[in-house]
Amino acid sequence: MTILGKEIRLNRLINQSSGKLLAVAVDQAVARGIFEELMPIGRKIDEIIAGEPDAITMHKGIATSCFEQHAGKAGLILKLSSFSPWQPNYDAWVTEVEEALPIGADAVSMGCIVGGDDQPEQLRNLGIVAGKAAQYGLPMIAHIYPRGNQIPDDEKNDWKHVAYAVRAGAELGVDIVKTKYTGDPETFHKVVSSTPAKVVVAGGDNGNDIKDYFQMVHDVLDAGGTGITFGRIVWNNPNPTAVVKSFKHIIHDQGTVKEAIELYEELSNVTIKN
């Protein structure tokens, strides 16, 4: 029955027409500090959900206080860990898998940084959580990044380290791995090919130019990626609804980058400079 439960929940997250995932994350306050645009969290969640993403990732306190009115409109991914501004490469385990059930989460997610001195502990935590999630029929999502202190700075963007990270997640039973984009479709295809898990990308520090993100999403899909889980580029925008709808056009409607830019301009009433 747990296998069936996982399939049912995965089908709620993955768009059944495109087979892709468009998720938005609003778990950044604990991890990165307070952002002015994320302070009105209830309103931001309203605006994100209006864009019709497939799922949204958040911590339990925000879920119980801000998500009830959106139940059934998007999948809920419960975040079980977080790093912090003072420990940027250590994800602390803060929530138990069992807490996802009364909240009604469709999946659980956990962060894991590889390549550092504490990799053994973080992998152990991820393995334990993945095992518990499987027992309850909950899809397991991991946010895995190769940025530990044992990786030389000039190798931080090497696709082989990204491939190692996503393969480690798959080895431990992760269903969907969120990781960094390698910068080009060719190397990212190698990352996707290295794992049986579905691979989605984080927005990361790709700058503030929305055009670059539209191009990145298009390239990720071309490389075989399953989709995105973006945060800042969505909620740090004055019009999160327009951003989500534009990403959705590429991910689920097979739209072009040019079409996404035009849709964004129309919905936001702005003009993007070339």
N, C-alpha and C positions, 0 to 999 in steps of 0.2 A: 504493500500500500504506500510505503514511503516513496518508492520509485514513481508511482502514479502521481503522488502529490507534488513531487518535484517537476514532473512534466507539465502538470496543470499550471503551476506557478510560473514556470519558464514561458509557457505560452501566453501568459498575461503580460510578460515583460517584452518579449520579442514580437515585433509587429508581424502578424500572420500573413500579410500580403507581400512584404518585402523581405522578411526574414532578418531584418536589421533592428538595431536598438538605438533610440535617441533618449538619453537620460540626462538629467540635470542634477548637479550636486549643490546642496546648500549647507554643507557640514564644515565650512571653512573657518568659522569664527574661533572655535577651539584650536584649530590647527595653525592659523595664521594671524589671529588677532581680529580686532573689530574693524570692519569696513563700513564706511558711512552708508553705502548703498545697501548693505545687508542688515542694517539696524532695524528698519521696518520689516521684519522677517515675515509677518503675516501677509502684508501687502505684496511683498516680492513673490511669495509662494502663489498667491492669487494670480499674479501677472504671468508667472511661469506656466501654471496649469492652463491658463487661457490659451496658450500656444499649442496645447495638446501634445506634450511629450509622452513617451511611452512609460517613463518612470522618473521618480525623483528620489534622491538619496539624502537622508537626514539623520540626526541623532534622536534618541527616544523622547527627550523633553520637548523638542520642537514638534515632533510627530504628534504627541498627545495634546499639544496646545494649539496647533495650527493646521493640522491636516484633516481633521474629521469631516469638514464640509466638502472636501475633495475626494472622499472615499469612492472608489469605482471609476474615477476620471483618469487616473494614472496609477501605475504600479508604485508601491512603496518599498524602497530598499532601506533597511535599517542598518546604520553604521555602528559597528561594534568596537571600533578603536579610533585613536587619533594621535597624531604627533602634536607638537606645540611650537610656538615661536622660539622657545628656549631649548627644545630637543627636536630639531627638525628632521632628524633621521631615525627617530625611535617612535614606533607606533605602540602606544599603551593600550592594553585590552581594558575597555571601560564598560562593556555591556555583554550580558550572557545571551546565548542563542535563544534560550527559553523565553526571554522577554519579547522576542519577535512575535510569538504566537498570540498573546492577548492584544497586542497592538494591531495585528492583522497584516503584518508585513508579507510581501510576496517574495522577498529574498533578504539575505543578510550580506554585509560586506565588511571586509577587514583590510587594513593597510599592512604592508610589509616592505621593509627596505632591505635589499640584499647588497652584498659587497662590503659590509661593515663588520666591526668586531662583535656586534650583538646579533648578527644574522642567525646563529643557531637558536637563540631564544625566540626571535621573531618567527622563524620557520616552524618551530615547535608550537607556538601559539596558533599559527595559521592551520597547522595540521590538526590540532585538537578541535578548533572551531569548525573546520570543514567536516570532520567526522560527526560532530554533534548536529550540524546542519543537515547532513545526509540522513541521520536517524529521524529527524522531524520532517523530512521531505521538503526542505527549504533549499532553493538554489543558492550556491555560494559564489560570491563575487569577491575578488581580491584586487586591491590597488597596489600593484607591485612595481617598484622603481629601483634601478641599479644606481644608487648614489651614496653607498656606504664609503667610509673613510679608507678602505683598502683598495678602492679603485682610483688609479691616478687621474688627476684632473683632465689630462689630455685624452683619456679613454672614456670619460663619462658619457659621451654620445655614441660610442661604438655599438653598432647594431647587435654584435655578439653578446654584449652584456644585457641588452634588452631581451634578446632571445632567451638567454639564461633565466632571466626573471620570470618570463611568462611560462617557460617550460617547468620551472620550479613550482609554480602555482598549479599547473596541470598535474604534476606528479603527486601533489598533496590533495587532489580531489576538487580543485576549483573549477566551476563551470564557465565563468566569464572572468577574463583577466583585463583589468584596466591598467594601461601603462603609457609611457611616453611615446610620441611619434618620433621616428628616427630621422625625419627630414626629407625623405624621398620615397616614392612608391617601391622602387627596386629593393632597397634594404628592408623596408617594412614588410614586403612580401616574404622575405626570408624569415622575419620574426613570426609572422602568421603561420608559416609553413612548419615552424619548429614545434608546434603545440597542437594537441587535439582540442584544447579549450577555445572558446570564442574569444576574440581579442577586440577590445575597444580602446580608444585613446582618450587621454586627458587633454584639456586645453593647454595647460602648462603656461609657459612664458613665451608665447608666440607673438608678443606685442599687443597693441590695441587696435590694429587695423582689421576690421571685420572681414575685408576681402581675403586676407591671408587665411583666416579660419575657414571661410567657404572653400577655398582651394585645398586646404588641408583635409577637410572632410571628404571632398571629392576624391582626393588621392588615396586616402585611407580605404575607401570602398573599392577603388580600382585595384588596390594591392591585396584585397581579400579580407579586409577588416570587417567586423560585424557592426561597427558604428562608433558612437561617442558617449562619453559622460563628461560634459563640460560644466564648469562652475562660473568663474569670474567673468568670462566673456559674455555670459548670459545675464546674470543678475547685476553685474556692474554697469550694464547698459541702461540708459533711460527708458528703453522700451523692450523689456525681456520677451514680451509676447511676440514682437516682430522678429526677434532673433531666433526664437524657437521655431516659428512658422517657416522661416527661411531655411534653417537647417533641415527641417522636415521635408521641404521641397526637394532637396538633394538626396536625402537618405531614403525616403519612402516613395517619392514620385520620380526618382531618377532624373531630376532636373539638373541643368548645367549651372556652373558657377555664375555665368552672366545672368541667368534667369533668377538665381537666388539673390543676387545684388539688386536686380530690378524690383523684386518682391519686397526686399528689405527697405528700399528707398520709398516704395509706395506705401507700405505700412507705417513707416517711421516719419514720412514727410521730410526726408533729408536727401541730399545728393552726395554720393560717395565719389571722391576725387580719384582719378586714375593715376 
